[in-house]
């Protein structure tokens, strides 16, 4: 039996949905298997000379490389910082590796590198090592950037997708779907009444405040990038064997973004975010979590958006504005390719 | 004044020669400046929770992805392990990030991932975290792989390009130019009498033996990849403000490789290696260094190939078979694009 249902790589293998999951679990995780990798979190946590180290990597292939609210460089810095800090680690250092297409304007590269430096400085993390490769014209697409990062886990808690419990609350730090809609509008040359900007931002100050403020009551954190809120909550529900129910009326979304999604037939729950986190917390600390987040500029629109329930295990649902419940499934195909 | 002499990215910006150096120093290093990065070694060494951590990254864009003696995957594993261990660090964990082109055969990806796992196991290092992106057909080239790695520096020595002293000896662990000529012969469809295979291999056991055996007498180590032996020795000479003189008669090179280089008009000193290291050691420990290396399968052709002299600073020369001296300059242009 072939290990994947397709014999060649499809765009949807990179979408963060079911085909990505199939590729990762059946091809990569099975072969590379080891305790750190097998957890399939956005970062590995390993023991290194007696300290707990978080280690993560992401390649960025977003198209276009400049979009409203940011560019591929700051996305690469913020994205990897976010992957590191979602286990509650304190980011320490980043690497940056560039694959440049022959013919890229040096001026564009300068702008991107400048914004990477500003993003790293804002987050308080140094870019300490790097690499540059050049590929022939037509064998790449302007530039791809990989960032890897390391951080120190200096708290004793297990913050993980496997720690959801019935009656936990789902908290989100800000408005959803901005990044995906900003990239899409630029790519497709769409103009909306109000400009839609990417939310790209490093969230390490928010995660650090949540860890300090909530301690062991903070069960899980993740940033809903590819596949959006729907993908993260489905992964949480599957990993912990619980159900999740969202309240549509509580979801924070800018009117312009909601309008653009409706116009294009996109469900904002599946659209990528780059400066938003989802935290799952014990019910009695839910209000505190919202208060902690609102104490930061990036979290001032934080909201409680749902709760965990024992059954049905693995299922994510949403109570709609009409009072009915609908299933929020794991994304299958490719809603928005090359979004990050 | 523009920061680079070209307004667009050239293939030679990725060759490991003068244009790469210009791009890295004037564009990246200047903006990202911090103590760890400013050393411009192949790895950063940072203090992390009280331990010294080596951190490195490399993207691999070699074309073709399968070549005699290896493929892009094992190259990516071995190459980053080598970058980490050249400061004498013990590699602990790797990340692997894939940029796949739509349409890549899943069977090819499987073979590559299998060989990555074997390479990692041989070196005793786990791949603990990863990422997968897919780009549209024609926007990439089958696959690019980035690996980043971390290691622990658990010795007290400063092994660095800045530590060369007059009368030090230059030691090489094996025959040169195999990787570059293997890739080139496959790419160009050339057939030589004896097949030429890449030397791709992880060198962490060799570096560890040198650190244990030589201690403070081990001044510098580096693996001569892009730009070959010539680029590494020029970097060493410039960083330490010393001269270096090689003995052509002492350079280990397979007859088939030497013949292929001659046929194609390539200087083997500029051709990439992926399983060879250069060590600079105090004169009185030079024989010991060779003995230590020859104790390992990968080092059994180790040889003394030259020495450091006080003057002229920054200049690398070679005493030829005819007894004359010729300058071995830093490579300028693109001898072999996409070699790693």
Boltz contact constraints between the chains, C-beta under 6 A:
constraints:
  - contact:
      token1: [A, 4]
      token2: [B, 106]
      max_distance: 6.0
  - contact:
      token1: [A, 7]
      token2: [B, 106]
      max_distance: 6.0
  - contact:
      token1: [A, 8]
      token2: [B, 103]
      max_distance: 6.0
  - contact:
      token1: [A, 8]
      token2: [B, 105]
      max_distance: 6.0
  - contact:
      token1: [A, 9]
      token2: [B, 100]
      max_distance: 6.0
  - contact:
      token1: [A, 9]
      token2: [B, 102]
      max_distance: 6.0
  - contact:
      token1: [A, 9]
      token2: [B, 104]
      max_distance: 6.0
  - contact:
      token1: [A, 9]
      token2: [B, 134]
      max_distance: 6.0
  - contact:
      token1: [A, 11]
      token2: [B, 102]
      max_distance: 6.0
  - contact:
      token1: [A, 11]
      token2: [B, 134]
      max_distance: 6.0
  - contact:
      token1: [A, 13]
      token2: [B, 134]
      max_distance: 6.0
  - contact:
      token1: [A, 14]
      token2: [B, 133]
      max_distance: 6.0
  - contact:
      token1: [A, 14]
      token2: [B, 134]
      max_distance: 6.0
  - contact:
      token1: [A, 31]
      token2: [B, 113]
      max_distance: 6.0
  - contact:
      token1: [A, 31]
      token2: [B, 117]
      max_distance: 6.0
  - contact:
      token1: [A, 32]
      token2: [B, 117]
      max_distance: 6.0
  - contact:
      token1: [A, 32]
      token2: [B, 127]
      max_distance: 6.0
  - contact:
      token1: [A, 34]
      token2: [B, 126]
      max_distance: 6.0
  - contact:
      token1: [A, 36]
      token2: [B, 128]
      max_distance: 6.0
  - contact:
      token1: [A, 37]
      token2: [B, 128]
      max_distance: 6.0
  - contact:
      token1: [A, 44]
      token2: [B, 128]
      max_distance: 6.0
  - contact:
      token1: [A, 44]
      token2: [B, 129]
      max_distance: 6.0
  - contact:
      token1: [A, 46]
      token2: [B, 93]
      max_distance: 6.0
  - contact:
      token1: [A, 46]
      token2: [B, 128]
      max_distance: 6.0
  - contact:
      token1: [A, 48]
      token2: [B, 92]
      max_distance: 6.0
  - contact:
      token1: [A, 49]
      token2: [B, 51]
      max_distance: 6.0
  - contact:
      token1: [A, 49]
      token2: [B, 152]
      max_distance: 6.0
  - contact:
      token1: [A, 51]
      token2: [B, 49]
      max_distance: 6.0
  - contact:
      token1: [A, 55]
      token2: [B, 129]
      max_distance: 6.0
  - contact:
      token1: [A, 56]
      token2: [B, 129]
      max_distance: 6.0
  - contact:
      token1: [A, 57]
      token2: [B, 95]
      max_distance: 6.0
  - contact:
      token1: [A, 57]
      token2: [B, 97]
      max_distance: 6.0
  - contact:
      token1: [A, 57]
      token2: [B, 129]
      max_distance: 6.0
  - contact:
      token1: [A, 57]
      token2: [B, 131]
      max_distance: 6.0
  - contact:
      token1: [A, 57]
      token2: [B, 148]
      max_distance: 6.0
  - contact:
      token1: [A, 58]
      token2: [B, 131]
      max_distance: 6.0
  - contact:
      token1: [A, 59]
      token2: [B, 97]
      max_distance: 6.0
  - contact:
      token1: [A, 59]
      token2: [B, 99]
      max_distance: 6.0
  - contact:
      token1: [A, 59]
      token2: [B, 131]
      max_distance: 6.0
  - contact:
      token1: [A, 59]
      token2: [B, 133]
      max_distance: 6.0
  - contact:
      token1: [A, 61]
      token2: [B, 133]
      max_distance: 6.0
  - contact:
      token1: [A, 61]
      token2: [B, 135]
      max_distance: 6.0
  - contact:
      token1: [A, 92]
      token2: [B, 48]
      max_distance: 6.0
  - contact:
      token1: [A, 93]
      token2: [B, 46]
      max_distance: 6.0
  - contact:
      token1: [A, 95]
      token2: [B, 57]
      max_distance: 6.0
  - contact:
      token1: [A, 95]
      token2: [B, 148]
      max_distance: 6.0
  - contact:
      token1: [A, 97]
      token2: [B, 57]
      max_distance: 6.0
  - contact:
      token1: [A, 97]
      token2: [B, 59]
      max_distance: 6.0
  - contact:
      token1: [A, 97]
      token2: [B, 146]
      max_distance: 6.0
  - contact:
      token1: [A, 99]
      token2: [B, 59]
      max_distance: 6.0
  - contact:
      token1: [A, 99]
      token2: [B, 144]
      max_distance: 6.0
  - contact:
      token1: [A, 100]
      token2: [B, 9]
      max_distance: 6.0
  - contact:
      token1: [A, 102]
      token2: [B, 9]
      max_distance: 6.0
  - contact:
      token1: [A, 102]
      token2: [B, 11]
      max_distance: 6.0
  - contact:
      token1: [A, 103]
      token2: [B, 8]
      max_distance: 6.0
  - contact:
      token1: [A, 104]
      token2: [B, 9]
      max_distance: 6.0
  - contact:
      token1: [A, 105]
      token2: [B, 8]
      max_distance: 6.0
  - contact:
      token1: [A, 106]
      token2: [B, 4]
      max_distance: 6.0
  - contact:
      token1: [A, 106]
      token2: [B, 7]
      max_distance: 6.0
  - contact:
      token1: [A, 113]
      token2: [B, 31]
      max_distance: 6.0
  - contact:
      token1: [A, 117]
      token2: [B, 31]
      max_distance: 6.0
  - contact:
      token1: [A, 117]
      token2: [B, 32]
      max_distance: 6.0
  - contact:
      token1: [A, 126]
      token2: [B, 34]
      max_distance: 6.0
  - contact:
      token1: [A, 127]
      token2: [B, 32]
      max_distance: 6.0
  - contact:
      token1: [A, 128]
      token2: [B, 36]
      max_distance: 6.0
  - contact:
      token1: [A, 128]
      token2: [B, 37]
      max_distance: 6.0
  - contact:
      token1: [A, 128]
      token2: [B, 44]
      max_distance: 6.0
  - contact:
      token1: [A, 128]
      token2: [B, 46]
      max_distance: 6.0
  - contact:
      token1: [A, 129]
      token2: [B, 44]
      max_distance: 6.0
  - contact:
      token1: [A, 129]
      token2: [B, 55]
      max_distance: 6.0
  - contact:
      token1: [A, 129]
      token2: [B, 56]
      max_distance: 6.0
  - contact:
      token1: [A, 129]
      token2: [B, 57]
      max_distance: 6.0
  - contact:
      token1: [A, 131]
      token2: [B, 57]
      max_distance: 6.0
  - contact:
      token1: [A, 131]
      token2: [B, 58]
      max_distance: 6.0
  - contact:
      token1: [A, 131]
      token2: [B, 59]
      max_distance: 6.0
  - contact:
      token1: [A, 133]
      token2: [B, 14]
      max_distance: 6.0
  - contact:
      token1: [A, 133]
      token2: [B, 59]
      max_distance: 6.0
  - contact:
      token1: [A, 133]
      token2: [B, 61]
      max_distance: 6.0
  - contact:
      token1: [A, 134]
      token2: [B, 9]
      max_distance: 6.0
  - contact:
      token1: [A, 134]
      token2: [B, 11]
      max_distance: 6.0
  - contact:
      token1: [A, 134]
      token2: [B, 13]
      max_distance: 6.0
  - contact:
      token1: [A, 134]
      token2: [B, 14]
      max_distance: 6.0
  - contact:
      token1: [A, 135]
      token2: [B, 61]
      max_distance: 6.0
  - contact:
      token1: [A, 139]
      token2: [B, 141]
      max_distance: 6.0
  - contact:
      token1: [A, 141]
      token2: [B, 139]
      max_distance: 6.0
  - contact:
      token1: [A, 144]
      token2: [B, 99]
      max_distance: 6.0
  - contact:
      token1: [A, 146]
      token2: [B, 59]
      max_distance: 6.0
  - contact:
      token1: [A, 146]
      token2: [B, 97]
      max_distance: 6.0
  - contact:
      token1: [A, 146]
      token2: [B, 146]
      max_distance: 6.0
  - contact:
      token1: [A, 148]
      token2: [B, 57]
      max_distance: 6.0
  - contact:
      token1: [A, 148]
      token2: [B, 95]
      max_distance: 6.0
  - contact:
      token1: [A, 148]
      token2: [B, 148]
      max_distance: 6.0
  - contact:
      token1: [A, 152]
      token2: [B, 49]
      max_distance: 6.0
